[in-house]
Amino acid sequence: MCIRDSARAVLDEAAEEDVPLTLDYVALVDPADFTEVPDGRVSGEAVLAVAARVGATRLIDNIPLTLGALT
């Protein structure tokens, strides 16, 4: 399962809460130009960006990631 799918699965669980979270988007992008990171890429820098709504409030967040094996 890729990072994008894993994040989406966690956020989909929040959609089942009493105050549901409605996901607008989950994107894994290259920090240099914000193009989508291909599913097959497993190393390098990336940004996981998320936007969702809880009630009338829109939440937007991102986190920088370094993809690859730990040494």
mmCIF file as Biopython writes it, N, C-alpha, C and O atoms, coordinates in Angstrom:
data_model
#
loop_
_atom_site.group_PDB
_atom_site.id
_atom_site.type_symbol
_atom_site.label_atom_id
_atom_site.label_alt_id
_atom_site.label_comp_id
_atom_site.label_asym_id
_atom_site.label_entity_id
_atom_site.label_seq_id
_atom_site.pdbx_PDB_ins_code
_atom_site.Cartn_x
_atom_site.Cartn_y
_atom_site.Cartn_z
_atom_site.occupancy
_atom_site.B_iso_or_equiv
_atom_site.auth_seq_id
_atom_site.auth_asym_id
_atom_site.pdbx_PDB_model_num
ATOM 1   N N  . MET A ? 1  ? 0.857   -1.181 0.000  1.0 0.0 1  A 1 
ATOM 2   C CA . MET A ? 1  ? 0.000   0.000  0.000  1.0 0.0 1  A 1 
ATOM 3   C C  . MET A ? 1  ? 0.897   1.235  0.000  1.0 0.0 1  A 1 
ATOM 4   O O  . MET A ? 1  ? 1.851   1.301  0.774  1.0 0.0 1  A 1 
ATOM 5   N N  . CYS A ? 2  ? 0.604   2.210  -0.855 1.0 0.0 2  A 1 
ATOM 6   C CA . CYS A ? 2  ? 1.426   3.410  -0.921 1.0 0.0 2  A 1 
ATOM 7   C C  . CYS A ? 2  ? 1.039   4.391  0.186  1.0 0.0 2  A 1 
ATOM 8   O O  . CYS A ? 2  ? -0.002  4.242  0.826  1.0 0.0 2  A 1 
ATOM 9   N N  . ILE A ? 3  ? 1.882   5.383  0.399  1.0 0.0 3  A 1 
ATOM 10  C CA . ILE A ? 3  ? 1.674   6.371  1.460  1.0 0.0 3  A 1 
ATOM 11  C C  . ILE A ? 3  ? 0.342   7.075  1.280  1.0 0.0 3  A 1 
ATOM 12  O O  . ILE A ? 3  ? -0.402  7.263  2.243  1.0 0.0 3  A 1 
ATOM 13  N N  . ARG A ? 4  ? 0.042   7.460  0.060  1.0 0.0 4  A 1 
ATOM 14  C CA . ARG A ? 4  ? -1.208  8.167  -0.230 1.0 0.0 4  A 1 
ATOM 15  C C  . ARG A ? 4  ? -2.417  7.313  0.158  1.0 0.0 4  A 1 
ATOM 16  O O  . ARG A ? 4  ? -3.367  7.818  0.757  1.0 0.0 4  A 1 
ATOM 17  N N  . ASP A ? 5  ? -2.385  6.020  -0.181 1.0 0.0 5  A 1 
ATOM 18  C CA . ASP A ? 5  ? -3.493  5.125  0.161  1.0 0.0 5  A 1 
ATOM 19  C C  . ASP A ? 5  ? -3.597  4.903  1.663  1.0 0.0 5  A 1 
ATOM 20  O O  . ASP A ? 5  ? -4.700  4.814  2.203  1.0 0.0 5  A 1 
ATOM 21  N N  . SER A ? 6  ? -2.458  4.813  2.342  1.0 0.0 6  A 1 
ATOM 22  C CA . SER A ? 6  ? -2.457  4.632  3.793  1.0 0.0 6  A 1 
ATOM 23  C C  . SER A ? 6  ? -3.069  5.842  4.489  1.0 0.0 6  A 1 
ATOM 24  O O  . SER A ? 6  ? -3.878  5.693  5.405  1.0 0.0 6  A 1 
ATOM 25  N N  . ALA A ? 7  ? -2.683  7.039  4.056  1.0 0.0 7  A 1 
ATOM 26  C CA . ALA A ? 7  ? -3.244  8.258  4.643  1.0 0.0 7  A 1 
ATOM 27  C C  . ALA A ? 7  ? -4.742  8.332  4.392  1.0 0.0 7  A 1 
ATOM 28  O O  . ALA A ? 7  ? -5.511  8.691  5.284  1.0 0.0 7  A 1 
ATOM 29  N N  . ARG A ? 8  ? -5.154  7.994  3.177  1.0 0.0 8  A 1 
ATOM 30  C CA . ARG A ? 8  ? -6.580  8.030  2.840  1.0 0.0 8  A 1 
ATOM 31  C C  . ARG A ? 8  ? -7.367  7.043  3.696  1.0 0.0 8  A 1 
ATOM 32  O O  . ARG A ? 8  ? -8.486  7.349  4.107  1.0 0.0 8  A 1 
ATOM 33  N N  . ALA A ? 9  ? -6.804  5.862  3.973  1.0 0.0 9  A 1 
ATOM 34  C CA . ALA A ? 9  ? -7.483  4.859  4.795  1.0 0.0 9  A 1 
ATOM 35  C C  . ALA A ? 9  ? -7.707  5.370  6.210  1.0 0.0 9  A 1 
ATOM 36  O O  . ALA A ? 9  ? -8.780  5.173  6.780  1.0 0.0 9  A 1 
ATOM 37  N N  . VAL A ? 10 ? -6.701  6.027  6.782  1.0 0.0 10 A 1 
ATOM 38  C CA . VAL A ? 10 ? -6.841  6.577  8.134  1.0 0.0 10 A 1 
ATOM 39  C C  . VAL A ? 10 ? -7.915  7.659  8.149  1.0 0.0 10 A 1 
ATOM 40  O O  . VAL A ? 10 ? -8.749  7.700  9.053  1.0 0.0 10 A 1 
ATOM 41  N N  . LEU A ? 11 ? -7.893  8.531  7.147  1.0 0.0 11 A 1 
ATOM 42  C CA . LEU A ? 11 ? -8.868  9.615  7.096  1.0 0.0 11 A 1 
ATOM 43  C C  . LEU A ? 11 ? -10.274 9.097  6.811  1.0 0.0 11 A 1 
ATOM 44  O O  . LEU A ? 11 ? -11.253 9.676  7.282  1.0 0.0 11 A 1 
ATOM 45  N N  . ASP A ? 12 ? -10.384 8.019  6.049  1.0 0.0 12 A 1 
ATOM 46  C CA . ASP A ? 12 ? -11.696 7.415  5.800  1.0 0.0 12 A 1 
ATOM 47  C C  . ASP A ? 12 ? -12.315 6.889  7.097  1.0 0.0 12 A 1 
ATOM 48  O O  . ASP A ? 12 ? -13.534 6.918  7.260  1.0 0.0 12 A 1 
ATOM 49  N N  . GLU A ? 13 ? -11.479 6.412  8.015  1.0 0.0 13 A 1 
ATOM 50  C CA . GLU A ? 13 ? -11.986 5.967  9.323  1.0 0.0 13 A 1 
ATOM 51  C C  . GLU A ? 13 ? -12.615 7.135  10.082 1.0 0.0 13 A 1 
ATOM 52  O O  . GLU A ? 13 ? -13.616 6.959  10.776 1.0 0.0 13 A 1 
ATOM 53  N N  . ALA A ? 14 ? -12.031 8.324  9.950  1.0 0.0 14 A 1 
ATOM 54  C CA . ALA A ? 14 ? -12.556 9.513  10.619 1.0 0.0 14 A 1 
ATOM 55  C C  . ALA A ? 14 ? -13.919 9.903  10.061 1.0 0.0 14 A 1 
ATOM 56  O O  . ALA A ? 14 ? -14.679 10.608 10.724 1.0 0.0 14 A 1 
ATOM 57  N N  . ALA A ? 15 ? -14.230 9.463  8.875  1.0 0.0 15 A 1 
ATOM 58  C CA . ALA A ? 15 ? -15.538 9.760  8.279  1.0 0.0 15 A 1 
ATOM 59  C C  . ALA A ? 15 ? -16.662 9.045  9.003  1.0 0.0 15 A 1 
ATOM 60  O O  . ALA A ? 15 ? -17.832 9.385  8.824  1.0 0.0 15 A 1 
ATOM 61  N N  . GLU A ? 16 ? -16.321 8.054  9.820  1.0 0.0 16 A 1 
ATOM 62  C CA . GLU A ? 16 ? -17.318 7.275  10.551 1.0 0.0 16 A 1 
ATOM 63  C C  . GLU A ? 16 ? -17.572 7.825  11.952 1.0 0.0 16 A 1 
ATOM 64  O O  . GLU A ? 16 ? -18.402 7.271  12.674 1.0 0.0 16 A 1 
ATOM 65  N N  . GLU A ? 17 ? -16.894 8.888  12.361 1.0 0.0 17 A 1 
ATOM 66  C CA . GLU A ? 17 ? -17.035 9.456  13.701 1.0 0.0 17 A 1 
ATOM 67  C C  . GLU A ? 17 ? -18.341 10.226 13.831 1.0 0.0 17 A 1 
ATOM 68  O O  . GLU A ? 17 ? -19.032 10.471 12.843 1.0 0.0 17 A 1 
ATOM 69  N N  . ASP A ? 18 ? -18.676 10.612 15.083 1.0 0.0 18 A 1 
ATOM 70  C CA . ASP A ? 18 ? -19.901 11.364 15.355 1.0 0.0 18 A 1 
ATOM 71  C C  . ASP A ? 18 ? -19.932 12.688 14.593 1.0 0.0 18 A 1 
ATOM 72  O O  . ASP A ? 18 ? -20.966 13.075 14.050 1.0 0.0 18 A 1 
ATOM 73  N N  . VAL A ? 19 ? -18.800 13.373 14.557 1.0 0.0 19 A 1 
ATOM 74  C CA . VAL A ? 19 ? -18.659 14.553 13.714 1.0 0.0 19 A 1 
ATOM 75  C C  . VAL A ? 19 ? -17.736 14.123 12.579 1.0 0.0 19 A 1 
ATOM 76  O O  . VAL A ? 19 ? -16.514 14.131 12.729 1.0 0.0 19 A 1 
ATOM 77  N N  . PRO A ? 20 ? -18.320 13.750 11.451 1.0 0.0 20 A 1 
ATOM 78  C CA . PRO A ? 20 ? -17.518 13.134 10.388 1.0 0.0 20 A 1 
ATOM 79  C C  . PRO A ? 20 ? -16.560 14.098 9.712  1.0 0.0 20 A 1 
ATOM 80  O O  . PRO A ? 20 ? -16.831 15.291 9.580  1.0 0.0 20 A 1 
ATOM 81  N N  . LEU A ? 21 ? -15.444 13.553 9.293  1.0 0.0 21 A 1 
ATOM 82  C CA . LEU A ? 21 ? -14.465 14.255 8.493  1.0 0.0 21 A 1 
ATOM 83  C C  . LEU A ? 21 ? -14.772 13.930 7.035  1.0 0.0 21 A 1 
ATOM 84  O O  . LEU A ? 21 ? -14.923 12.763 6.674  1.0 0.0 21 A 1 
ATOM 85  N N  . THR A ? 22 ? -14.864 14.951 6.205  1.0 0.0 22 A 1 
ATOM 86  C CA . THR A ? 22 ? -15.083 14.762 4.778  1.0 0.0 22 A 1 
ATOM 87  C C  . THR A ? 22 ? -13.799 15.134 4.048  1.0 0.0 22 A 1 
ATOM 88  O O  . THR A ? 22 ? -13.384 16.293 4.061  1.0 0.0 22 A 1 
ATOM 89  N N  . LEU A ? 23 ? -13.186 14.169 3.425  1.0 0.0 23 A 1 
ATOM 90  C CA . LEU A ? 23 ? -11.900 14.362 2.768  1.0 0.0 23 A 1 
ATOM 91  C C  . LEU A ? 23 ? -12.082 15.098 1.447  1.0 0.0 23 A 1 
ATOM 92  O O  . LEU A ? 23 ? -12.878 14.684 0.605  1.0 0.0 23 A 1 
ATOM 93  N N  . ASP A ? 24 ? -11.339 16.197 1.266  1.0 0.0 24 A 1 
ATOM 94  C CA . ASP A ? 24 ? -11.316 16.909 -0.015 1.0 0.0 24 A 1 
ATOM 95  C C  . ASP A ? 24 ? -10.225 16.324 -0.909 1.0 0.0 24 A 1 
ATOM 96  O O  . ASP A ? 24 ? -10.477 15.996 -2.068 1.0 0.0 24 A 1 
ATOM 97  N N  . TYR A ? 25 ? -8.999  16.193 -0.363 1.0 0.0 25 A 1 
ATOM 98  C CA . TYR A ? 25 ? -7.937  15.577 -1.142 1.0 0.0 25 A 1 
ATOM 99  C C  . TYR A ? 25 ? -6.794  15.098 -0.246 1.0 0.0 25 A 1 
ATOM 100 O O  . TYR A ? 25 ? -6.599  15.598 0.862  1.0 0.0 25 A 1 
ATOM 101 N N  . VAL A ? 26 ? -6.050  14.123 -0.752 1.0 0.0 26 A 1 
ATOM 102 C CA . VAL A ? 26 ? -4.777  13.668 -0.204 1.0 0.0 26 A 1 
ATOM 103 C C  . VAL A ? 26 ? -3.829  13.640 -1.391 1.0 0.0 26 A 1 
ATOM 104 O O  . VAL A ? 26 ? -4.115  13.001 -2.403 1.0 0.0 26 A 1 
ATOM 105 N N  . ALA A ? 27 ? -2.700  14.333 -1.270 1.0 0.0 27 A 1 
ATOM 106 C CA . ALA A ? 27 ? -1.746  14.377 -2.375 1.0 0.0 27 A 1 
ATOM 107 C C  . ALA A ? 27 ? -0.340  14.157 -1.840 1.0 0.0 27 A 1 
ATOM 108 O O  . ALA A ? 27 ? 0.019   14.674 -0.782 1.0 0.0 27 A 1 
ATOM 109 N N  . LEU A ? 28 ? 0.442   13.398 -2.566 1.0 0.0 28 A 1 
ATOM 110 C CA . LEU A ? 28 ? 1.861   13.226 -2.277 1.0 0.0 28 A 1 
ATOM 111 C C  . LEU A ? 28 ? 2.594   13.901 -3.421 1.0 0.0 28 A 1 
ATOM 112 O O  . LEU A ? 28 ? 2.551   13.437 -4.560 1.0 0.0 28 A 1 
ATOM 113 N N  . VAL A ? 29 ? 3.274   15.012 -3.105 1.0 0.0 29 A 1 
ATOM 114 C CA . VAL A ? 29 ? 3.850   15.845 -4.159 1.0 0.0 29 A 1 
ATOM 115 C C  . VAL A ? 29 ? 5.343   16.069 -3.963 1.0 0.0 29 A 1 
ATOM 116 O O  . VAL A ? 29 ? 5.869   15.950 -2.857 1.0 0.0 29 A 1 
ATOM 117 N N  . ASP A ? 30 ? 6.007   16.393 -5.056 1.0 0.0 30 A 1 
ATOM 118 C CA . ASP A ? 30 ? 7.415   16.764 -5.049 1.0 0.0 30 A 1 
ATOM 119 C C  . ASP A ? 30 ? 7.505   18.196 -4.511 1.0 0.0 30 A 1 
ATOM 120 O O  . ASP A ? 30 ? 6.823   19.083 -5.025 1.0 0.0 30 A 1 
ATOM 121 N N  . PRO A ? 31 ? 8.335   18.441 -3.482 1.0 0.0 31 A 1 
ATOM 122 C CA . PRO A ? 31 ? 8.389   19.787 -2.908 1.0 0.0 31 A 1 
ATOM 123 C C  . PRO A ? 31 ? 8.987   20.841 -3.845 1.0 0.0 31 A 1 
ATOM 124 O O  . PRO A ? 31 ? 8.774   22.035 -3.636 1.0 0.0 31 A 1 
ATOM 125 N N  . ALA A ? 32 ? 9.717   20.426 -4.855 1.0 0.0 32 A 1 
ATOM 126 C CA . ALA A ? 32 ? 10.332  21.381 -5.779 1.0 0.0 32 A 1 
ATOM 127 C C  . ALA A ? 32 ? 9.327   22.025 -6.718 1.0 0.0 32 A 1 
ATOM 128 O O  . ALA A ? 32 ? 9.442   23.209 -7.033 1.0 0.0 32 A 1 
ATOM 129 N N  . ASP A ? 33 ? 8.317   21.238 -7.179 1.0 0.0 33 A 1 
ATOM 130 C CA . ASP A ? 33 ? 7.382   21.781 -8.165 1.0 0.0 33 A 1 
ATOM 131 C C  . ASP A ? 33 ? 5.923   21.391 -7.923 1.0 0.0 33 A 1 
ATOM 132 O O  . ASP A ? 33 ? 5.052   21.717 -8.729 1.0 0.0 33 A 1 
ATOM 133 N N  . PHE A ? 34 ? 5.658   20.699 -6.824 1.0 0.0 34 A 1 
ATOM 134 C CA . PHE A ? 34 ? 4.322   20.275 -6.407 1.0 0.0 34 A 1 
ATOM 135 C C  . PHE A ? 34 ? 3.591   19.397 -7.425 1.0 0.0 34 A 1 
ATOM 136 O O  . PHE A ? 34 ? 2.360   19.381 -7.468 1.0 0.0 34 A 1 
ATOM 137 N N  . THR A ? 35 ? 4.352   18.670 -8.242 1.0 0.0 35 A 1 
ATOM 138 C CA . THR A ? 35 ? 3.741   17.670 -9.111 1.0 0.0 35 A 1 
ATOM 139 C C  . THR A ? 35 ? 3.551   16.392 -8.299 1.0 0.0 35 A 1 
ATOM 140 O O  . THR A ? 35 ? 4.305   16.130 -7.361 1.0 0.0 35 A 1 
ATOM 141 N N  . GLU A ? 36 ? 2.546   15.600 -8.660 1.0 0.0 36 A 1 
ATOM 142 C CA . GLU A ? 36 ? 2.275   14.340 -7.956 1.0 0.0 36 A 1 
ATOM 143 C C  . GLU A ? 36 ? 3.476   13.409 -8.030 1.0 0.0 36 A 1 
ATOM 144 O O  . GLU A ? 36 ? 4.104   13.271 -9.079 1.0 0.0 36 A 1 
ATOM 145 N N  . VAL A ? 37 ? 3.787   12.774 -6.910 1.0 0.0 37 A 1 
ATOM 146 C CA . VAL A ? 37 ? 4.837   11.763 -6.873 1.0 0.0 37 A 1 
ATOM 147 C C  . VAL A ? 37 ? 4.239   10.470 -7.421 1.0 0.0 37 A 1 
ATOM 148 O O  . VAL A ? 37 ? 3.178   10.046 -6.963 1.0 0.0 37 A 1 
ATOM 149 N N  . PRO A ? 38 ? 4.895   9.838  -8.388 1.0 0.0 38 A 1 
ATOM 150 C CA . PRO A ? 38 ? 4.366   8.576  -8.933 1.0 0.0 38 A 1 
ATOM 151 C C  . PRO A ? 38 ? 4.284   7.500  -7.853 1.0 0.0 38 A 1 
ATOM 152 O O  . PRO A ? 38 ? 5.114   7.461  -6.945 1.0 0.0 38 A 1 
ATOM 153 N N  . ASP A ? 39 ? 3.283   6.628  -7.954 1.0 0.0 39 A 1 
ATOM 154 C CA . ASP A ? 39 ? 3.094   5.560  -6.975 1.0 0.0 39 A 1 
ATOM 155 C C  . ASP A ? 39 ? 4.324   4.686  -6.815 1.0 0.0 39 A 1 
ATOM 156 O O  . ASP A ? 39 ? 4.568   4.182  -5.718 1.0 0.0 39 A 1 
ATOM 157 N N  . GLY A ? 40 ? 5.104   4.487  -7.861 1.0 0.0 40 A 1 
ATOM 158 C CA . GLY A ? 40 ? 6.256   3.604  -7.797 1.0 0.0 40 A 1 
ATOM 159 C C  . GLY A ? 40 ? 7.495   4.220  -7.156 1.0 0.0 40 A 1 
ATOM 160 O O  . GLY A ? 40 ? 8.445   3.502  -6.843 1.0 0.0 40 A 1 
ATOM 161 N N  . ARG A ? 41 ? 7.500   5.532  -6.955 1.0 0.0 41 A 1 
ATOM 162 C CA . ARG A ? 41 ? 8.694   6.181  -6.391 1.0 0.0 41 A 1 
ATOM 163 C C  . ARG A ? 41 ? 8.805   5.879  -4.904 1.0 0.0 41 A 1 
ATOM 164 O O  . ARG A ? 41 ? 7.864   6.118  -4.148 1.0 0.0 41 A 1 
ATOM 165 N N  . VAL A ? 42 ? 9.941   5.359  -4.484 1.0 0.0 42 A 1 
ATOM 166 C CA . VAL A ? 42 ? 10.094  4.951  -3.090 1.0 0.0 42 A 1 
ATOM 167 C C  . VAL A ? 42 ? 11.271  5.640  -2.398 1.0 0.0 42 A 1 
ATOM 168 O O  . VAL A ? 42 ? 11.651  5.253  -1.293 1.0 0.0 42 A 1 
ATOM 169 N N  . SER A ? 43 ? 11.849  6.656  -3.037 1.0 0.0 43 A 1 
ATOM 170 C CA . SER A ? 43 ? 12.929  7.371  -2.364 1.0 0.0 43 A 1 
ATOM 171 C C  . SER A ? 43 ? 12.904  8.844  -2.759 1.0 0.0 43 A 1 
ATOM 172 O O  . SER A ? 43 ? 12.417  9.210  -3.828 1.0 0.0 43 A 1 
ATOM 173 N N  . GLY A ? 44 ? 13.434  9.667  -1.884 1.0 0.0 44 A 1 
ATOM 174 C CA . GLY A ? 44 ? 13.518  11.093 -2.150 1.0 0.0 44 A 1 
ATOM 175 C C  . GLY A ? 44 ? 12.596  11.904 -1.257 1.0 0.0 44 A 1 
ATOM 176 O O  . GLY A ? 44 ? 11.903  11.373 -0.389 1.0 0.0 44 A 1 
ATOM 177 N N  . GLU A ? 45 ? 12.611  13.191 -1.495 1.0 0.0 45 A 1 
ATOM 178 C CA . GLU A ? 45 ? 11.801  14.119 -0.715 1.0 0.0 45 A 1 
ATOM 179 C C  . GLU A ? 45 ? 10.381  14.196 -1.286 1.0 0.0 45 A 1 
ATOM 180 O O  . GLU A ? 45 ? 10.177  14.077 -2.494 1.0 0.0 45 A 1 
ATOM 181 N N  . ALA A ? 46 ? 9.407   14.397 -0.395 1.0 0.0 46 A 1 
ATOM 182 C CA . ALA A ? 46 ? 8.009   14.539 -0.808 1.0 0.0 46 A 1 
ATOM 183 C C  . ALA A ? 46 ? 7.263   15.321 0.262  1.0 0.0 46 A 1 
ATOM 184 O O  . ALA A ? 46 ? 7.747   15.486 1.382  1.0 0.0 46 A 1 
ATOM 185 N N  . VAL A ? 47 ? 6.088   15.796 -0.096 1.0 0.0 47 A 1 
ATOM 186 C CA . VAL A ? 47 ? 5.192   16.467 0.845  1.0 0.0 47 A 1 
ATOM 187 C C  . VAL A ? 47 ? 3.839   15.774 0.767  1.0 0.0 47 A 1 
ATOM 188 O O  . VAL A ? 47 ? 3.277   15.621 -0.317 1.0 0.0 47 A 1 
ATOM 189 N N  . LEU A ? 48 ? 3.313   15.353 1.922  1.0 0.0 48 A 1 
ATOM 190 C CA . LEU A ? 48 ? 1.970   14.793 1.998  1.0 0.0 48 A 1 
ATOM 191 C C  . LEU A ? 48 ? 1.041   15.943 2.360  1.0 0.0 48 A 1 
ATOM 192 O O  . LEU A ? 48 ? 1.150   16.516 3.444  1.0 0.0 48 A 1 
ATOM 193 N N  . ALA A ? 49 ? 0.128   16.282 1.457  1.0 0.0 49 A 1 
ATOM 194 C CA . ALA A ? 49 ? -0.796  17.399 1.643  1.0 0.0 49 A 1 
ATOM 195 C C  . ALA A ? 49 ? -2.217  16.857 1.765  1.0 0.0 49 A 1 
ATOM 196 O O  . ALA A ? 49 ? -2.625  15.969 1.015  1.0 0.0 49 A 1 
ATOM 197 N N  . VAL A ? 50 ? -2.967  17.412 2.732  1.0 0.0 50 A 1 
ATOM 198 C CA . VAL A ? 50 ? -4.325  16.933 3.004  1.0 0.0 50 A 1 
ATOM 199 C C  . VAL A ? 50 ? -5.243  18.131 3.208  1.0 0.0 50 A 1 
ATOM 200 O O  . VAL A ? 50 ? -4.860  19.117 3.838  1.0 0.0 50 A 1 
ATOM 201 N N  . ALA A ? 51 ? -6.446  18.038 2.677  1.0 0.0 51 A 1 
ATOM 202 C CA . ALA A ? 51 ? -7.507  19.005 2.968  1.0 0.0 51 A 1 
ATOM 203 C C  . ALA A ? 51 ? -8.769  18.214 3.272  1.0 0.0 51 A 1 
ATOM 204 O O  . ALA A ? 51 ? -9.100  17.257 2.570  1.0 0.0 51 A 1 
ATOM 205 N N  . ALA A ? 52 ? -9.471  18.623 4.325  1.0 0.0 52 A 1 
ATOM 206 C CA . ALA A ? 52 ? -10.690 17.925 4.734  1.0 0.0 52 A 1 
ATOM 207 C C  . ALA A ? 52 ? -11.604 18.909 5.452  1.0 0.0 52 A 1 
ATOM 208 O O  . ALA A ? 52 ? -11.184 19.995 5.851  1.0 0.0 52 A 1 
ATOM 209 N N  . ARG A ? 53 ? -12.841 18.513 5.605  1.0 0.0 53 A 1 
ATOM 210 C CA . ARG A ? 53 ? -13.818 19.338 6.323  1.0 0.0 53 A 1 
ATOM 211 C C  . ARG A ? 53 ? -14.359 18.561 7.519  1.0 0.0 53 A 1 
ATOM 212 O O  . ARG A ? 53 ? -14.648 17.367 7.444  1.0 0.0 53 A 1 
ATOM 213 N N  . VAL A ? 54 ? -14.482 19.289 8.618  1.0 0.0 54 A 1 
ATOM 214 C CA . VAL A ? 54 ? -15.163 18.769 9.808  1.0 0.0 54 A 1 
ATOM 215 C C  . VAL A ? 54 ? -16.258 19.778 10.087 1.0 0.0 54 A 1 
ATOM 216 O O  . VAL A ? 54 ? -16.000 20.890 10.547 1.0 0.0 54 A 1 
ATOM 217 N N  . GLY A ? 55 ? -17.483 19.372 9.800  1.0 0.0 55 A 1 
ATOM 218 C CA . GLY A ? 55 ? -18.578 20.330 9.870  1.0 0.0 55 A 1 
ATOM 219 C C  . GLY A ? 55 ? -18.351 21.423 8.846  1.0 0.0 55 A 1 
ATOM 220 O O  . GLY A ? 55 ? -18.123 21.140 7.670  1.0 0.0 55 A 1 
ATOM 221 N N  . ALA A ? 56 ? -18.414 22.688 9.293  1.0 0.0 56 A 1 
ATOM 222 C CA . ALA A ? 56 ? -18.227 23.817 8.388  1.0 0.0 56 A 1 
ATOM 223 C C  . ALA A ? 56 ? -16.774 24.269 8.309  1.0 0.0 56 A 1 
ATOM 224 O O  . ALA A ? 56 ? -16.453 25.200 7.570  1.0 0.0 56 A 1 
ATOM 225 N N  . THR A ? 57 ? -15.899 23.622 9.061  1.0 0.0 57 A 1 
ATOM 226 C CA . THR A ? 57 ? -14.500 24.025 9.120  1.0 0.0 57 A 1 
ATOM 227 C C  . THR A ? 57 ? -13.661 23.231 8.133  1.0 0.0 57 A 1 
ATOM 228 O O  . THR A ? 57 ? -13.725 22.002 8.104  1.0 0.0 57 A 1 
ATOM 229 N N  . ARG A ? 58 ? -12.870 23.934 7.320  1.0 0.0 58 A 1 
ATOM 230 C CA . ARG A ? 58 ? -11.966 23.270 6.380  1.0 0.0 58 A 1 
ATOM 231 C C  . ARG A ? 58 ? -10.575 23.247 6.989  1.0 0.0 58 A 1 
ATOM 232 O O  . ARG A ? 58 ? -10.040 24.279 7.394  1.0 0.0 58 A 1 
ATOM 233 N N  . LEU A ? 59 ? -10.005 22.068 7.048  1.0 0.0 59 A 1 
ATOM 234 C CA . LEU A ? 59 ? -8.674  21.865 7.596  1.0 0.0 59 A 1 
ATOM 235 C C  . LEU A ? 59 ? -7.711  21.564 6.463  1.0 0.0 59 A 1 
ATOM 236 O O  . LEU A ? 59 ? -8.006  20.743 5.594  1.0 0.0 59 A 1 
ATOM 237 N N  . ILE A ? 60 ? -6.565  22.222 6.467  1.0 0.0 60 A 1 
ATOM 238 C CA . ILE A ? 60 ? -5.543  22.007 5.449  1.0 0.0 60 A 1 
ATOM 239 C C  . ILE A ? 60 ? -4.216  21.824 6.182  1.0 0.0 60 A 1 
ATOM 240 O O  . ILE A ? 60 ? -3.868  22.624 7.050  1.0 0.0 60 A 1 
ATOM 241 N N  . ASP A ? 61 ? -3.477  20.772 5.832  1.0 0.0 61 A 1 
ATOM 242 C CA . ASP A ? 61 ? -2.192  20.537 6.472  1.0 0.0 61 A 1 
ATOM 243 C C  . ASP A ? 61 ? -1.270  19.819 5.508  1.0 0.0 61 A 1 
ATOM 244 O O  . ASP A ? 61 ? -1.713  19.249 4.511  1.0 0.0 61 A 1 
ATOM 245 N N  . ASN A ? 62 ? 0.016   19.853 5.815  1.0 0.0 62 A 1 
ATOM 246 C CA . ASN A ? 62 ? 1.005   19.130 5.028  1.0 0.0 62 A 1 
ATOM 247 C C  . ASN A ? 62 ? 2.168   18.757 5.918  1.0 0.0 62 A 1 
ATOM 248 O O  . ASN A ? 62 ? 2.389   19.367 6.964  1.0 0.0 62 A 1 
ATOM 249 N N  . ILE A ? 63 ? 2.907   17.753 5.496  1.0 0.0 63 A 1 
ATOM 250 C CA . ILE A ? 63 ? 4.080   17.311 6.241  1.0 0.0 63 A 1 
ATOM 251 C C  . ILE A ? 63 ? 5.155   16.897 5.252  1.0 0.0 63 A 1 
ATOM 252 O O  . ILE A ? 63 ? 4.885   16.139 4.320  1.0 0.0 63 A 1 
ATOM 253 N N  . PRO A ? 64 ? 6.382   17.395 5.450  1.0 0.0 64 A 1 
ATOM 254 C CA . PRO A ? 64 ? 7.471   16.959 4.573  1.0 0.0 64 A 1 
ATOM 255 C C  . PRO A ? 64 ? 7.890   15.539 4.948  1.0 0.0 64 A 1 
ATOM 256 O O  . PRO A ? 64 ? 7.929   15.184 6.126  1.0 0.0 64 A 1 
ATOM 257 N N  . LEU A ? 65 ? 8.199   14.743 3.949  1.0 0.0 65 A 1 
ATOM 258 C CA . LEU A ? 65 ? 8.622   13.348 4.149  1.0 0.0 65 A 1 
ATOM 259 C C  . LEU A ? 65 ? 9.900   13.087 3.381  1.0 0.0 65 A 1 
ATOM 260 O O  . LEU A ? 65 ? 10.162  13.709 2.352  1.0 0.0 65 A 1 
ATOM 261 N N  . THR A ? 66 ? 10.685  12.166 3.890  1.0 0.0 66 A 1 
ATOM 262 C CA . THR A ? 66 ? 11.809  11.620 3.145  1.0 0.0 66 A 1 
ATOM 263 C C  . THR A ? 66 ? 11.500  10.151 2.898  1.0 0.0 66 A 1 
ATOM 264 O O  . THR A ? 66 ? 11.471  9.348  3.831  1.0 0.0 66 A 1 
ATOM 265 N N  . LEU A ? 67 ? 11.271  9.808  1.643  1.0 0.0 67 A 1 
ATOM 266 C CA . LEU A ? 67 ? 10.915  8.445  1.284  1.0 0.0 67 A 1 
ATOM 267 C C  . LEU A ? 67 ? 12.179  7.618  1.103  1.0 0.0 67 A 1 
ATOM 268 O O  . LEU A ? 67 ? 13.172  8.096  0.554  1.0 0.0 67 A 1 
ATOM 269 N N  . GLY A ? 68 ? 12.138  6.392  1.561  1.0 0.0 68 A 1 
ATOM 270 C CA . GLY A ? 68 ? 13.278  5.514  1.363  1.0 0.0 68 A 1 
ATOM 271 C C  . GLY A ? 68 ? 13.524  4.638  2.578  1.0 0.0 68 A 1 
ATOM 272 O O  . GLY A ? 68 ? 12.888  4.796  3.620  1.0 0.0 68 A 1 
ATOM 273 N N  . ALA A ? 69 ? 14.445  3.726  2.425  1.0 0.0 69 A 1 
ATOM 274 C CA . ALA A ? 69 ? 14.771  2.788  3.491  1.0 0.0 69 A 1 
ATOM 275 C C  . ALA A ? 69 ? 15.579  3.473  4.582  1.0 0.0 69 A 1 
ATOM 276 O O  . ALA A ? 69 ? 16.429  4.322  4.314  1.0 0.0 69 A 1 
ATOM 277 N N  . LEU A ? 70 ? 15.293  3.085  5.818  1.0 0.0 70 A 1 
ATOM 278 C CA . LEU A ? 70 ? 16.078  3.577  6.946  1.0 0.0 70 A 1 
ATOM 279 C C  . LEU A ? 70 ? 17.379  2.805  7.025  1.0 0.0 70 A 1 
ATOM 280 O O  . LEU A ? 70 ? 17.404  1.592  6.821  1.0 0.0 70 A 1 
ATOM 281 N N  . THR A ? 71 ? 18.446  3.503  7.317  1.0 0.0 71 A 1 
ATOM 282 C CA . THR A ? 71 ? 19.742  2.832  7.438  1.0 0.0 71 A 1 
ATOM 283 C C  . THR A ? 71 ? 20.249  2.891  8.856  1.0 0.0 71 A 1 
ATOM 284 O O  . THR A ? 71 ? 21.329  2.376  9.147  1.0 0.0 71 A 1 
#
